[in-house]
Amino acid sequence: MVILIRVIVFFVKVGIFMVKKVLGNSKIGRRFQITIPKEVREIFLFKEGDIVLFIKENGKLTLTKSSI
């Protein structure tokens, strides 16, 4: 238990420890479309016509708003 606490403290000190939060979910529709949940749209200021990028990194998929 002491080792686990020390590891967590180390990660917090070096800024590696990140808390993940699920902001919503979406089901893939018949035409492979998804709906971005309202909370996500509001937090990240998505609006109609925005371009999103799908990025593969270390076996995980990230969706991000394009800055272009």
Secondary structure, 3 states (H helix, E strand, C coil): CHHHHHHHHHHHHHCCCCCCCCCCCCCCCCCCCCCCCHHHHHHHCCCCCCCEEEEEECCEEEEEECCC
